[in-house]
Amino acid sequence: MTDKTVVIITDTHIPELVAAPEVLKKAVKKVVIDHHRRAASIIRQPLLTYMEPSASSASELVTELVQYYGGDEEMNEIEASCLYAGIVVDTKNFAVQTSVRTFDAASFLRRCGADTKLVHRLFAEDIHFIKTKAEILAHMKLIDNYIAIAECPEGTEDSQVLAGQIADYLVTVKEIRTSFLFYHTDNGLCLSARSDGSINVQVVMEALGGGGHLTVAGCQLGKDGNKEAAEKVILTQVRKQVEEEKE
């Protein structure tokens, strides 16, 4: 890496959440592209910050940059398919946080050769993954008949992906309005939160030092993170929102 190297960070603007913090520390020139609401902790002194919380995904923003400001070089099928996959994930197959801009971006990617069958295969699950999901769901707690809380045990393979998928699934279940999945990584205890839109999980996660969107959020509690203490904060925040609804 040299002083002329440009490091592009997507899908986060929080330095603690980047995939390669050692690269970020060395970077002189940085560009940030993100669709999350601005947090207290941000990447400092970037050349450009492009943050648009109304966008469905960072993939949508990158697609727009290529579509409207790109050069003559055309996007190849793999690049288009990867960006399309990013939109599919964040919108839950175009079901949430989807606008006219989202469909415009998807249409552009299809014209560039995005392979929808390939994207579908990327999300295929093996039988071990399904069995692990079933085990976690079997130990789920349902509180107040609308709050689901579960945990991926330590050592669970691909725990971050698994937690997000289970949290997504739970808010499709009747009467469950919000779900919270604890999982473990090398950085300690983490949390994925989802809602059906009636509970603002972004606010809940911000109370624990995290962030996100109305329906999708998360946080890192760290190696000293306490699950029981976090659950108390979750219940307090969610119940507070429900009480405010009644007023």
NORKAVEN-V622686 format. One line per field, one symbol per residue. phi: phi as a letter, one per 40 degrees, with the letter a starting at -180 (. if undefined). psi: psi as a letter, one per 40 degrees, with the letter a starting at -180 (. if undefined). A space follows every 50 residues. Layout:
phi=???
psi=???
This chain:
phi=.bcccbbbbbgabcdcbccbdcccccccbbbbbabccdbccbccfccabb bbccccaccccccccccbbccccccccccccccccccdcccfggbbfbbd cccccccccccchdcccccccdccbcccccccdcccccbcbbbfgabbba acddgccfcccccccccccccccdgccabbbcabbcchcbabbbachcbc cccccccbgbiibdbbaaabcgcccbcccccccdccccccccccccc
psi=hieehhhhhieiehdeeidgdddddehdhihhhieiihidhihifidhhg hgeeididddddddddddeiaehihiddddddddddddddefffdifhad dddddddddddeehhdddddddeiiiddddddddddddeihhheeehhhi hhiiehhfddddddddddddeeihehdiihhiihadeahihhiiieeehg edddddeeeaabidehiiiheidehhdddddddddddddddddddd.
